[in-house]
């Protein structure tokens, strides 16, 4: 044993040391990242289709909405399978 260190003393958590992130929190963070990525992709898509004819817009946006819903749905299913509780 080194001098100055008792048997079971708690080490103070400094700024350089982060606590372990729980699995649920990791999925919550990943869901936030997915949301931001989809927001950016939607913005880029909207700017690209800003001058497109109406029929193109009426076709593309429902498909994009369905893909967004599917992405969130798949993410939730994966999270529910891996996170018990």
N, C-alpha and C positions, 0 to 999 in steps of 0.2 A: 504494500500500500504506500502511496506517495504521501509525504508530509502535508498536512493541511486539509486532507480529504478524509472525511469520516466514512463510515461504512455505507450508509444509504442516504446520501444527500441528493436533493433535487438540483439539477443544474439549471440555472436561469436561462430562459430562451432569449438569445440576443437577436439583433436585427438580421444577422446573417443566417439564422437558423429558422426555417419555417416548419410549422407542424405538418404532420402527414395529412393529406387531403383525402377525405372519405370518398368511396366510390360514387355515392349519390351526388356529392359535390362536383366530382369530375364530369359526370353526365350533365349536371346543370350548367357547368361552364361550357361544355361542348355544345349544348343546346343553344346557349347564347352566341357562341361562335357561328353555329349553323345559321342562326337568325340574321346575324350581321352579313354573312356571305350571301344569303338569299336576298337580303335588302340591296346589297351592292349589285348583284346580278340583275335584279328587277329594275333598278335604276338605269343600268347600262342598256338593258333591253328596251325600256321605255324611251330612252333617248335615241336609240337606233331606229325605233319604229315611229318616232314623232311625226315624220312626214310621209309615212306609209299610207296607202289607201285604206279605207274603212274595213273592207272585207279581210285584208291581211290582219289588221288589229283585232277584229272580231274572231279570227281563227287562232291567232297566236296567244292572246292573253288567257283564254280559257284553258289552253293546253299548259301554259306556264303555271296557272293556278292549280291545276290538277297535279302537276309535277311537284309543286311546292307542298301541297297537302300530302302527297305520297312520301316525300322526303321526311316530313315531320312524323308521319305515321310509322314509317320504317324505323326511324330513330327511337320512337317511343317503344315499339315492340322490342327492339334490341336492348334498350335500357331496362325494360321490365323483366326480360329473360335473365340479365346479368345481375340485377340488383334484387336481392331477396329482402322481403320485409313488408 
